[in-house]
């Protein structure tokens, strides 16, 4: 049996990382405001078979949302899932029509800084926690439509219009509260010292919200040093993140429906031909802060041997957690945040296989896992490229995200004791583990 340490930091660690609202009141206020903004049009939006009748006051849906609505209403199986999904939902949004109108609003806006948490998760958390939701969110055709809708949002966030939240106003990303949140892990440093920007320019020189979201370090050697690159025993953190789980003796195939989370290599690595070499190995998984650095760095020196883009699910939580209570306090994690290992096996992700220069490490894999919101991953390296620890591998586009380092059995890496504590930060480029010296 695999040896798993599912760290699962306390609720407060996820809240500090921006994955949960600062309080139940913050969530309630946001949903009340959202409901007020779309309730009128929602009442004028009929059910199956029509779009608006002749009501001219209703907003025009974005084309991918229109297509998604038609898909729901003309596919009997999916429509049944959607009906089941909302059957016992009393909180807003309580119908799929309301949900689509909220999509229509959110996908035309850049997210403000605040204490809400990922907006799409806040919207979807209750329907995700239903059998109907799980059935819908695990259908490939359903996810194809989700991807198309989320791509529309991504295109907006790549536009100049999305810089309207890059200011010092309340809710702006350059407000004092936002800067404090983004700089928490960089004591005694200013934003402009750590990140490339130009405060004399509009939006501090960022061309879009995505440009800001994927901001670069100005001098990574100062704020996130790699140490001695000639030391091939070092394994660095691949993302600026918080530890979630460590599993040793990973199995080729494991149950994804069991109560305790497990990795299944044939699923995690998309049935890659190298799967057998990782059986019995070790996985380290962590999650990113919503206000943090979202690029990936190489954890070892080596050659990129393969890049794999894996399409997957967007809002399907672990089946063993379906129906778990969603607490309105810190008594327990919501079921979605008990599902990160499941996401590693099923969500949209990018696999970057690296043949380490240190033969004692051998072949390893960096996994970038998109989980909510846009959930897209982009590699910026190519097959055959040599990278050193700390070199950029790629990035997440806006959304909740996680990453995993997968090692083969022969590597026998040792994880530093400082990096096994629940809620501990894993600074990118930091030496979090070690392998034996090259033979």
C-alpha positions as CSV (number, residue, x, y, z in Angstrom):
1,X,0.0,0.0,0.0
2,X,1.3,3.5,-0.7
3,X,2.5,5.7,2.2
4,X,0.6,8.9,2.0
5,X,0.9,12.0,4.1
6,X,-2.0,14.3,3.1
7,X,-0.8,17.4,4.9
8,X,-4.0,19.3,4.4
9,X,-3.1,22.6,6.1
10,X,-5.7,24.0,8.5
11,X,-8.6,26.0,7.1
12,X,-6.8,29.3,7.9
13,X,-3.9,28.4,5.6
14,X,-6.2,28.1,2.7
15,X,-7.9,31.3,3.7
16,X,-4.5,33.1,3.9
17,X,-3.8,31.7,0.4
18,X,-6.9,33.3,-0.9
19,X,-8.8,30.1,-1.5
20,X,-11.7,30.9,0.9
21,X,-13.6,34.1,1.8
22,X,-12.2,36.1,4.7
23,X,-15.5,35.4,6.4
24,X,-19.0,34.0,5.8
25,X,-20.3,37.6,5.8
26,X,-17.9,38.5,2.9
27,X,-19.3,35.6,0.9
28,X,-22.9,36.5,1.7
29,X,-22.4,40.2,0.8
30,X,-20.8,39.3,-2.6
31,X,-23.6,36.8,-3.5
32,X,-26.3,39.3,-2.5
33,X,-24.7,42.0,-4.7
34,X,-24.3,39.6,-7.6
35,X,-27.9,38.4,-7.3
36,X,-29.2,42.0,-7.3
37,X,-27.2,42.7,-10.5
38,X,-28.7,39.8,-12.5
39,X,-32.0,38.8,-10.8
40,X,-34.1,41.0,-13.1
41,X,-32.7,39.5,-16.3
42,X,-32.8,36.0,-14.8
43,X,-36.6,36.3,-14.3
44,X,-36.9,37.1,-18.0
45,X,-34.8,34.1,-19.1
46,X,-37.1,31.2,-20.0
47,X,-36.2,27.5,-19.7
48,X,-35.6,24.9,-22.4
49,X,-36.2,25.7,-26.0
50,X,-35.9,29.4,-26.0
51,X,-33.4,32.1,-25.2
52,X,-35.3,35.3,-24.2
53,X,-38.6,35.3,-26.0
54,X,-39.1,38.9,-27.0
55,X,-37.8,40.6,-23.9
56,X,-35.4,43.3,-25.1
57,X,-34.1,44.3,-21.7
58,X,-32.4,41.0,-21.1
59,X,-28.6,41.0,-21.7
60,X,-27.1,39.4,-24.7
61,X,-25.3,36.3,-23.9
62,X,-21.7,35.8,-25.1
63,X,-21.7,33.3,-28.0
64,X,-20.0,30.4,-26.1
65,X,-22.5,30.8,-23.3
66,X,-25.4,30.7,-25.8
67,X,-23.9,27.5,-27.2
68,X,-23.5,26.1,-23.7
69,X,-27.2,26.8,-23.0
70,X,-28.3,25.1,-26.2
71,X,-26.1,22.1,-25.3
72,X,-27.7,21.8,-21.9
73,X,-31.2,22.1,-23.2
74,X,-30.9,19.8,-26.2
75,X,-28.9,17.0,-24.6
76,X,-31.2,14.9,-22.5
77,X,-28.5,13.3,-20.4
78,X,-26.8,16.6,-19.6
79,X,-30.1,18.3,-19.0
80,X,-31.0,15.6,-16.4
81,X,-27.6,16.1,-14.7
82,X,-28.2,19.9,-14.6
83,X,-31.7,19.4,-13.1
84,X,-30.3,17.1,-10.5
85,X,-27.4,19.5,-9.8
86,X,-29.8,22.3,-8.8
87,X,-32.6,20.2,-7.4
88,X,-31.9,21.0,-3.7
89,X,-30.0,24.2,-4.2
90,X,-31.8,27.1,-2.4
91,X,-28.9,29.6,-2.4
92,X,-28.3,31.9,-5.4
93,X,-27.7,30.8,-8.1
94,X,-30.4,28.2,-7.8
95,X,-31.1,27.6,-11.5
96,X,-28.9,27.0,-14.5
97,X,-30.3,30.2,-16.1
98,X,-29.1,32.3,-13.2
99,X,-25.7,30.5,-13.4
100,X,-25.4,31.3,-17.1
101,X,-26.2,35.0,-16.5
102,X,-23.6,35.1,-13.7
103,X,-21.1,33.6,-16.2
104,X,-22.1,36.3,-18.7
105,X,-21.2,39.0,-16.1
106,X,-18.0,37.5,-14.7
107,X,-16.5,36.8,-18.1
108,X,-16.6,40.5,-19.0
109,X,-14.7,41.6,-15.9
110,X,-11.2,41.3,-14.4
111,X,-11.2,40.1,-10.8
112,X,-10.7,42.7,-8.2
113,X,-8.5,42.3,-5.2
114,X,-10.6,41.4,-2.2
115,X,-11.3,38.8,0.5
116,X,-13.7,36.7,-1.5
117,X,-11.7,33.8,-2.9
118,X,-11.8,32.5,-6.5
119,X,-15.1,33.9,-7.9
120,X,-16.0,30.9,-10.0
121,X,-15.5,28.5,-7.1
122,X,-17.6,30.7,-4.9
123,X,-20.3,30.4,-7.5
124,X,-20.0,26.7,-8.2
125,X,-19.1,25.2,-4.8
126,X,-22.6,24.0,-4.0
127,X,-23.5,22.5,-7.3
128,X,-20.0,20.8,-7.4
129,X,-21.0,19.1,-4.2
130,X,-23.9,17.1,-5.7
131,X,-24.2,13.8,-7.5
132,X,-25.7,15.6,-10.5
133,X,-22.8,18.1,-10.5
134,X,-20.2,15.3,-10.4
135,X,-21.9,13.5,-13.3
136,X,-22.0,16.7,-15.4
137,X,-18.5,17.9,-14.6
138,X,-16.9,14.6,-15.5
139,X,-18.4,14.5,-19.0
140,X,-15.9,15.4,-21.7
141,X,-18.4,17.2,-23.8
142,X,-19.5,19.3,-20.8
143,X,-15.8,20.2,-20.1
144,X,-15.3,21.0,-23.8
145,X,-18.0,23.7,-23.5
146,X,-16.6,24.9,-20.1
147,X,-13.2,25.3,-21.8
148,X,-14.6,27.3,-24.6
149,X,-16.5,29.6,-22.2
150,X,-13.4,30.1,-20.0
151,X,-11.3,30.8,-23.1
152,X,-13.6,33.8,-23.7
153,X,-12.8,35.1,-20.2
154,X,-9.1,34.5,-20.8
155,X,-9.2,36.6,-23.9
156,X,-10.8,39.4,-22.0
157,X,-8.1,39.1,-19.3
158,X,-5.4,39.4,-22.0
159,X,-6.9,42.7,-23.3
160,X,-6.1,46.2,-22.3
161,X,-9.6,46.7,-20.9
162,X,-8.8,44.3,-18.1
163,X,-6.3,46.7,-16.6
164,X,-9.2,48.7,-15.0
165,X,-8.5,46.8,-11.7
166,X,-4.8,47.7,-11.7
167,X,-5.1,50.8,-9.6
168,X,-4.9,51.9,-6.0
169,X,-8.6,52.3,-5.5
170,X,-10.6,50.1,-3.1
171,X,-10.5,46.6,-4.7
172,X,-7.6,47.6,-6.9
173,X,-4.5,45.4,-7.1
174,X,-2.2,48.4,-6.2
175,X,-4.2,49.3,-3.1
176,X,-2.3,49.1,0.2
177,X,-4.1,46.0,1.3
178,X,-3.4,44.2,-2.0
179,X,0.3,45.2,-1.9
180,X,0.6,43.9,1.7
181,X,-1.0,40.6,0.7
182,X,1.3,40.1,-2.4
183,X,4.4,41.1,-0.4
184,X,3.8,38.9,2.7
185,X,6.5,36.4,1.7
186,X,9.0,39.1,0.9
187,X,9.7,41.0,4.2
188,X,11.3,44.4,4.0
189,X,11.0,44.5,0.2
190,X,8.8,46.6,-2.0
191,X,6.7,45.4,-4.9
192,X,8.8,47.3,-7.4
193,X,12.0,45.8,-5.9
194,X,10.7,42.3,-6.3
195,X,8.6,42.4,-9.5
196,X,9.3,44.0,-12.9
197,X,7.0,47.0,-13.2
198,X,7.2,50.8,-13.8
199,X,5.1,52.8,-11.4
200,X,5.4,55.9,-13.6
201,X,3.2,54.2,-16.3
202,X,-0.5,53.5,-16.4
203,X,-1.2,50.2,-14.7
204,X,2.4,50.2,-13.7
205,X,3.4,49.1,-17.2
206,X,1.3,46.0,-17.2
207,X,-0.5,45.6,-20.5
208,X,-3.4,43.4,-19.2
209,X,-4.6,41.7,-16.1
210,X,-2.9,38.5,-17.3
211,X,0.4,40.3,-17.7
212,X,0.1,41.4,-14.1
213,X,-1.0,38.0,-12.9
214,X,2.1,36.4,-14.5
215,X,4.4,39.1,-13.3
216,X,8.1,38.3,-13.3
217,X,10.8,38.6,-10.7
218,X,13.1,41.6,-11.2
219,X,16.1,39.9,-9.6
220,X,15.2,36.3,-8.7
221,X,18.7,35.7,-7.4
222,X,18.0,38.2,-4.6
223,X,14.4,37.2,-3.6
224,X,14.4,33.5,-4.6
225,X,18.0,32.3,-5.0
226,X,18.7,28.8,-6.3
227,X,21.9,28.2,-4.4
228,X,24.8,26.3,-6.0
229,X,23.7,25.1,-9.5
230,X,26.7,22.8,-9.5
231,X,25.2,20.8,-6.6
232,X,23.2,18.2,-8.5
233,X,21.8,16.6,-5.3
234,X,19.4,19.6,-4.7
235,X,15.7,19.4,-5.7
236,X,14.1,22.9,-5.6
237,X,10.4,23.9,-5.2
238,X,8.9,24.2,-8.7
239,X,6.3,26.8,-7.6
240,X,5.7,29.4,-4.9
241,X,3.3,27.3,-3.0
242,X,2.0,25.6,0.2
243,X,2.5,21.9,0.9
244,X,-0.6,19.7,0.5
245,X,0.5,16.1,0.3
246,X,3.5,13.7,0.2
247,X,3.0,10.2,-1.1
248,X,5.7,7.5,-1.3
249,X,5.5,4.1,-2.9
250,X,3.0,5.5,-5.5
251,X,1.0,2.8,-7.3
252,X,0.5,2.5,-11.1
253,X,-3.2,2.2,-10.6
254,X,-5.0,3.2,-7.5
255,X,-8.6,3.8,-6.5
256,X,-9.8,7.4,-7.1
257,X,-13.1,6.8,-5.3
258,X,-11.7,5.9,-1.9
259,X,-12.2,8.1,1.1
260,X,-8.5,8.9,1.6
261,X,-6.9,10.5,-1.4
262,X,-4.5,8.6,-3.5
263,X,-2.5,9.2,-6.7
264,X,-2.9,6.8,-9.6
265,X,0.1,7.1,-11.9
266,X,-1.5,5.8,-15.1
267,X,-4.1,8.6,-14.7
268,X,-1.9,11.4,-13.3
269,X,0.7,10.9,-16.1
270,X,-2.0,10.3,-18.8
271,X,-0.8,6.7,-19.4
272,X,2.6,7.9,-20.6
273,X,5.0,5.2,-21.7
274,X,7.2,6.0,-18.8
275,X,4.6,5.2,-16.1
276,X,6.2,2.0,-15.0
277,X,9.5,3.7,-14.1
278,X,7.6,5.9,-11.6
279,X,5.9,3.0,-9.8
280,X,7.1,2.9,-6.2
281,X,8.3,6.5,-6.4
282,X,7.4,9.7,-4.5
283,X,5.1,12.6,-5.2
284,X,5.1,16.1,-3.5
285,X,2.0,18.2,-4.2
286,X,1.4,21.8,-3.2
287,X,-1.1,24.6,-4.0
288,X,-0.5,28.2,-5.0
289,X,-1.5,31.5,-3.3
290,X,-4.0,33.4,-5.4
291,X,-2.0,36.6,-4.8
292,X,1.4,35.0,-5.4
293,X,3.8,34.2,-8.2
294,X,2.3,31.9,-10.9
295,X,5.2,30.9,-13.0
296,X,6.9,27.5,-12.8
297,X,10.7,26.9,-12.4
298,X,12.8,23.8,-13.0
299,X,13.3,21.8,-9.8
300,X,16.4,20.1,-11.2
301,X,19.1,20.5,-13.8
302,X,18.3,18.4,-16.8
303,X,16.9,18.0,-20.3
304,X,13.2,18.4,-21.2
305,X,12.3,15.0,-22.7
306,X,8.6,15.4,-23.3
307,X,5.8,17.9,-22.9
308,X,2.2,16.7,-22.6
309,X,-1.0,18.8,-22.5
310,X,-3.7,16.8,-20.8
311,X,-7.3,18.0,-21.2
312,X,-9.4,17.3,-18.1
313,X,-12.2,18.3,-15.8
314,X,-12.7,21.8,-14.4
315,X,-15.0,21.6,-11.4
316,X,-15.3,17.9,-10.5
317,X,-14.5,17.4,-6.9
318,X,-13.4,14.1,-5.4
319,X,-16.4,11.7,-5.5
320,X,-15.7,10.5,-1.9
321,X,-16.4,14.1,-0.7
322,X,-19.7,14.6,-2.5
323,X,-22.4,15.6,0.0
324,X,-19.9,16.7,2.7
325,X,-21.1,19.7,4.6
326,X,-19.8,23.1,3.4
327,X,-19.0,24.8,6.8
328,X,-19.5,28.5,7.3
329,X,-16.7,28.6,9.9
330,X,-13.2,27.1,10.3
331,X,-14.5,23.8,11.8
332,X,-13.4,21.8,8.6
333,X,-12.2,22.3,5.1
334,X,-15.0,22.5,2.4
335,X,-15.1,19.3,0.3
336,X,-13.5,21.0,-2.7
337,X,-10.3,21.7,-0.7
338,X,-10.2,18.0,0.3
339,X,-9.9,17.1,-3.4
340,X,-6.5,18.4,-4.5
341,X,-5.0,14.9,-5.0
342,X,-8.1,13.9,-7.0
343,X,-7.5,17.0,-9.2
344,X,-4.0,15.9,-9.9
345,X,-5.4,12.8,-11.5
346,X,-8.2,14.3,-13.4
347,X,-8.0,18.1,-13.9
348,X,-6.6,20.0,-16.9
349,X,-2.8,19.8,-16.5
350,X,0.6,20.0,-18.2
351,X,3.3,17.3,-17.8
352,X,6.9,18.3,-18.2
353,X,9.3,15.3,-18.1
354,X,12.9,16.1,-17.2
355,X,15.9,13.7,-17.5
356,X,18.0,15.1,-14.6
357,X,21.7,15.6,-15.0
358,X,22.1,13.7,-11.8
359,X,21.7,10.0,-12.7
360,X,20.6,9.3,-9.1
361,X,17.4,11.3,-9.8
362,X,16.9,10.1,-13.4
363,X,13.6,10.9,-15.0
364,X,11.2,13.1,-13.1
365,X,8.1,15.0,-14.0
366,X,6.7,18.4,-13.1
367,X,2.9,18.6,-13.2
368,X,1.1,21.9,-13.5
369,X,-2.5,21.4,-12.4
370,X,-5.3,23.9,-13.3
371,X,-8.2,23.6,-11.0
372,X,-10.7,26.4,-11.1
373,X,-11.5,29.6,-13.1
374,X,-9.7,29.5,-16.4
375,X,-7.5,26.7,-15.2
376,X,-5.1,26.8,-18.2
377,X,-1.4,25.9,-18.1
378,X,1.3,27.0,-20.6
379,X,4.7,25.5,-20.9
380,X,7.4,27.9,-22.1
381,X,10.1,25.3,-22.8
382,X,10.6,22.8,-25.6
383,X,11.6,19.2,-25.9
384,X,15.3,18.7,-26.0
385,X,16.0,22.0,-24.1
386,X,18.5,21.9,-21.2
387,X,17.3,23.7,-18.1
388,X,19.0,24.6,-14.8
389,X,17.3,24.7,-11.5
390,X,15.3,28.0,-11.3
391,X,14.9,28.4,-15.1
392,X,11.3,29.1,-16.1
393,X,9.3,26.1,-17.3
394,X,5.9,27.8,-17.8
395,X,3.0,29.4,-16.1
396,X,-0.6,29.3,-15.0
397,X,-3.2,31.6,-16.5
398,X,-5.7,33.1,-14.1
399,X,-7.3,30.6,-11.7
400,X,-6.7,28.3,-8.8
401,X,-3.8,26.1,-9.3
402,X,-1.6,23.3,-7.9
403,X,1.6,21.6,-8.8
404,X,3.3,18.2,-8.2
405,X,6.8,16.8,-8.5
406,X,6.9,13.1,-9.4
407,X,10.0,11.1,-8.8
408,X,10.9,7.5,-9.8
409,X,11.6,4.9,-7.2
410,X,15.4,4.8,-7.8
411,X,15.8,8.5,-7.0
412,X,15.0,7.9,-3.3
413,X,14.8,11.6,-2.6
414,X,14.8,12.9,1.0
415,X,12.5,15.7,1.8
416,X,13.8,18.3,4.2
417,X,12.2,18.3,7.6
418,X,11.4,22.0,7.3
419,X,9.2,21.3,4.4
420,X,6.9,18.7,5.8
421,X,5.0,20.9,8.3
422,X,1.3,21.5,7.5
423,X,0.8,25.0,6.1
424,X,4.5,25.6,5.4
425,X,5.4,27.8,2.5
426,X,7.6,26.3,-0.2
427,X,9.5,29.3,-1.7
428,X,10.1,28.7,-5.4
429,X,13.8,27.7,-6.0
430,X,14.2,26.7,-2.3
431,X,16.0,23.4,-1.7
432,X,13.1,21.3,-0.4
433,X,14.6,17.8,-1.0
434,X,17.9,16.1,-1.8
435,X,19.0,13.1,-3.8
436,X,22.2,11.0,-3.7
437,X,25.2,12.5,-5.5
438,X,25.8,11.3,-9.1
439,X,27.3,7.8,-9.2
